Amino acid sequence: MVISSHYSTPFLKNLSYIHESGECRLQFIECRSGYYGANCKHKCSGNCRNQKKCDRKTGECHDGCLPGWRHTTCDESKTRS
């Protein structure tokens, strides 16, 4: 018998909890908007161009950074040496 339920937390979206033959597995499908990485423990920088959110897996800003920011995740100031 398989028992499956879905729920969300503040950081994770669409969690899947599966109980099968005495074994419990917790599997997340994707991070909530604004978070990324393993277990969604990283918060996006907020410096992505066009008010876009970062990639939920990698944290990258696919449209580039706001002026004054650099790096794929737009988390480094251009004025930083």
C-alpha positions as CSV (number, residue, x, y, z in Angstrom):
1,M,0.0,0.0,0.0
2,V,1.3,3.4,-0.9
3,I,0.3,6.5,1.0
4,S,1.3,9.8,-0.6
5,S,0.7,13.4,0.4
6,H,1.8,16.7,-0.8
7,Y,2.6,19.9,1.2
8,S,4.8,23.0,1.2
9,T,7.1,24.8,3.6
10,P,8.4,28.4,3.6
11,F,11.3,27.3,1.4
12,L,10.2,24.2,-0.4
13,K,7.3,23.9,-2.9
14,N,5.3,20.8,-3.7
15,L,6.9,18.4,-1.3
16,S,6.0,14.8,-1.8
17,Y,5.8,12.4,1.2
18,I,5.6,8.8,0.3
19,H,5.1,5.9,2.7
20,E,5.5,2.5,1.1
21,S,6.1,-0.8,2.8
22,G,7.3,0.7,6.1
23,E,9.7,3.1,4.3
24,C,9.2,6.8,4.3
25,R,10.7,9.1,1.7
26,L,10.5,12.8,1.5
27,Q,11.1,14.3,-1.9
28,F,10.8,17.9,-3.0
29,I,9.9,18.9,-6.5
30,E,11.1,22.5,-6.6
31,C,12.1,25.5,-4.4
32,R,9.8,28.3,-3.8
33,S,10.4,31.5,-5.8
34,G,13.4,33.4,-4.4
35,Y,15.3,30.3,-3.1
36,Y,17.6,27.7,-4.7
37,G,20.0,24.9,-4.2
38,A,20.0,21.7,-2.2
39,N,17.1,21.7,0.2
40,C,16.4,25.3,-1.0
41,K,18.7,26.7,1.7
42,H,20.1,29.5,-0.4
43,K,18.2,32.8,-1.0
44,C,18.4,34.5,-4.4
45,S,20.4,37.7,-4.4
46,G,17.6,39.9,-5.5
47,N,19.9,41.6,-8.0
48,C,18.6,39.9,-11.2
49,R,17.7,42.2,-14.1
50,N,14.1,42.8,-15.1
51,Q,12.9,41.9,-11.6
52,K,13.3,38.2,-12.5
53,K,13.8,35.6,-9.8
54,C,16.9,33.4,-9.9
55,D,16.9,29.9,-11.2
56,R,15.5,27.6,-8.6
57,K,18.2,25.0,-9.0
58,T,21.4,27.0,-9.6
59,G,20.6,30.6,-8.4
60,E,21.7,32.0,-11.7
61,C,20.1,35.2,-13.2
62,H,19.5,34.2,-16.8
63,D,18.7,37.7,-17.9
64,G,21.8,39.2,-16.3
65,C,22.3,41.5,-13.3
66,L,21.1,44.9,-12.3
67,P,23.6,47.7,-12.8
68,G,26.4,47.5,-10.3
69,W,26.2,43.7,-9.8
70,R,28.1,40.8,-11.4
71,H,28.7,37.1,-11.3
72,T,26.2,34.5,-12.5
73,T,24.1,34.9,-9.3
74,C,24.5,38.7,-9.3
75,D,25.7,38.5,-5.7
76,E,29.0,40.4,-6.1
77,S,29.2,44.2,-6.3
78,K,31.2,45.6,-9.3
79,T,32.8,48.1,-6.9
80,R,34.2,45.2,-4.8
81,S,37.9,44.7,-5.5
